């Protein structure tokens, strides 16, 4: 990537990097969370329901008609210009408290439009709407079942706080306060004042729209955050409209080849031959056994990955994580390359077999079916009688995988492959959400999560697994030269 493209990418980045976070204990705190006593009011959860009437107007009317109505509505606030008390706003909670003549002024402007009643009538679907009786009296009509579709369409257009329709509604909040004489711009901000006054026909909208969204948050009624109306709105929507899962179809992406079962078998046979040729003794050879063991183990895992659907399933991520851990362990051992360390690694594994055997010996009830107790006992006694075998409850070299990766210079592999695959191993929420839930397509349900009809097809892990296994084979070739076979297939087959 060229330097110009890198600079452009940094400029376009809309998130803080790791270096921007502050470490406190074991937590990384993002910049905005570092601000003291910061309270948040969400557009989606809190403010959209408060501006529902305006959301309906901007959705049902043509945009130019809606903005024209918003300008005339803002003019209703002129009556507050010479008053000392704070002027009310245009949220539902504020409109419920506003004086009658100002409320009539605002609603009459909307109802004069041919689609005015169609826009506001859906409000009467919500009997917990602040000032419901006032709205019902003014509209003097009842809602219809089709009004749910109107609400759904309107919410869909404004779910995103940065959408054009959301920005238009947020602009109304500012304009109303501006007309009420409660907002003043310094002389050097005259251009910004014009951008608000003449929106959307003045200024560069790429700058004006973000400015409007930022300014609107200042004028949100702080009491709205404690108001029950927003939650009442979403609860009513959930109770009266169904979840929509839709027909989930996975994208038809061409699968990368990575390798083939035939190629894997060829490498296995060649590795087996190389193992025989490099063996020098029949006694315990911790180094030779471990080095070839790492390679055969990784190839065995790849064989499982290649089985039907595994490479794009949860199991594929678990298997990839094991390959990564095998590689980093191998790198650490070969970097130090000391007989004592190879023996420590081997005896640690035998000790774990002994520990598992003893726990099963002492276990009550039915034993697990995935392991054979006699096999564990045999493994524990293979190199030395288990009564002389130590059980290490820590790590075989008092390290952990991250430290081993840092020590050996392969932290890049650890960072790229280990963290997210570990999330699947441990059943963390991110991986659960990614695998078994989808997003409800009903906009009135706030994009909440619902179960998938079937397990999601995940991205293929075979190319990554092949790349790491080839690194393992590189290490083996360094320890026992002249092994040139690799699993990655360069060309499609």
BELBEL-V292981 format. One record per helix or strand of 2 or more residues. SS is the DSSP state (H for helix, E for strand). FROM is the first residue (numbers start at 1). TO is the last residue. If there is no record, write none. Layout:
ss:SS from:FROM to:TO
ss:SS from:FROM to:TO
This chain:
ss:H from:3 to:12
ss:H from:18 to:20
ss:E from:22 to:24
ss:E from:27 to:29
ss:H from:31 to:34
ss:H from:43 to:50
ss:H from:52 to:60
ss:H from:63 to:80
ss:H from:92 to:95
ss:H from:100 to:111
ss:H from:116 to:125
ss:H from:132 to:139
ss:H from:147 to:158
ss:H from:164 to:179
ss:H from:187 to:197
ss:H from:205 to:219
ss:H from:222 to:226
ss:H from:229 to:240
ss:H from:261 to:278
ss:H from:286 to:305
ss:H from:310 to:312
ss:H from:314 to:336
ss:H from:339 to:362
ss:H from:373 to:381
ss:H from:386 to:388
ss:H from:401 to:408
ss:H from:411 to:426
ss:H from:429 to:436
ss:E from:437 to:439
ss:H from:443 to:445
ss:E from:449 to:451
ss:H from:462 to:479
